[in-house]
Amino acid sequence: MSRAPVPQPRSKAVVEAFVRLYDRGVIYRSTRLVNWCSKLKTAISNIEVDYKELEGRTLISVPSHPAHKKYEFGALISFAYKIENSSTRPQCRNRWCGPGR
């Protein structure tokens, strides 16, 4: 997907608006899970999400996709960012304490 470049004066105005909103406490930066709609290619709110508990890897059909096609959920295949150990267990803070350890 290609995007048209935003003209410089408009880009500066957008940055300025975000800075002002941040300074007033209207918006904030945080580390959160984002719900992403792959059909609309946009973030969606928590109230628009149908939550489903999974017990590990699960094949699920997806609305608006072919009925016979199922996709794997419940497994992390790749991660684009460095993962820091954020365990609250003291014994795991400096080493891997997952399965097989």
LUMKELO-203270 format. One record per residue (C-alpha): x, y, z; residue in three letters. Coordinates in steps of 0.5 Angstrom, whole numbers. Layout:
<atoms>
    east   north      up   kolkol
       X       Y       Z      ALA
...
</atoms>
This chain:
<atoms>
    east   north      up   kolkol
       0       0       0      MET
       3       7      -2      SER
       1      13       1      ARG
       2      20      -1      ALA
       7      25       2      PRO
       4      30       7      VAL
       5      37       5      PRO
      11      40      10      GLN
       6      45      13      PRO
       1      40      14      ARG
       6      35      17      SER
       8      41      22      LYS
       1      43      24      ALA
      -1      35      25      VAL
       6      35      30      VAL
       4      41      33      GLU
      -3      39      35      ALA
      -1      32      38      PHE
       5      36      42      VAL
      -1      41      45      ARG
      -6      35      46      LEU
       0      31      50      TYR
       2      37      54      ASP
      -5      38      56      ARG
      -6      31      58      GLY
     -11      30      53      VAL
      -7      24      50      ILE
      -1      20      52      TYR
       4      15      50      ARG
       4       8      53      SER
       5       1      52      THR
      -1      -3      50      ARG
      -4      -8      45      LEU
      -7      -5      39      VAL
     -13      -9      36      ASN
     -12      -9      28      TRP
     -17     -10      23      CYS
     -13     -13      17      SER
     -19     -12      13      LYS
     -20      -5      14      LEU
     -12      -4      15      LYS
     -14       0      21      THR
     -14       0      29      ALA
     -20      -1      32      ILE
     -23       0      39      SER
     -24      -6      45      ASN
     -31      -5      44      ILE
     -31      -7      37      GLU
     -27     -14      38      VAL
     -30     -21      40      ASP
     -25     -24      45      TYR
     -24     -31      45      LYS
     -20     -35      50      GLU
     -15     -40      46      LEU
     -11     -46      49      GLU
      -5     -45      45      GLY
      -5     -46      37      ARG
     -12     -46      34      THR
     -15     -46      27      LEU
     -20     -41      26      ILE
     -24     -39      20      SER
     -25     -31      19      VAL
     -31     -28      17      PRO
     -31     -25      10      SER
     -25     -30       8      HIS
     -27     -37       4      PRO
     -31     -41       9      ALA
     -26     -47       8      HIS
     -20     -43      10      LYS
     -18     -43      17      LYS
     -12     -39      20      TYR
      -7     -41      26      GLU
      -8     -36      32      PHE
      -5     -37      39      GLY
       2     -37      36      ALA
       7     -32      36      LEU
      11     -33      29      ILE
      16     -27      29      SER
      17     -21      33      PHE
      20     -15      30      ALA
      22     -11      36      TYR
      27     -13      41      LYS
      24     -17      47      ILE
      26     -15      54      GLU
      25     -19      60      ASN
      19     -16      64      SER
      18     -22      68      SER
      15     -21      76      THR
      19     -27      78      ARG
      26     -25      81      PRO
      29     -32      78      GLN
      27     -30      71      CYS
      29     -23      71      ARG
      36     -25      68      ASN
      35     -31      64      ARG
      30     -35      60      TRP
      25     -39      65      CYS
      20     -42      59      GLY
      19     -49      57      PRO
      25     -54      57      GLY
      29     -50      62      ARG
</atoms>
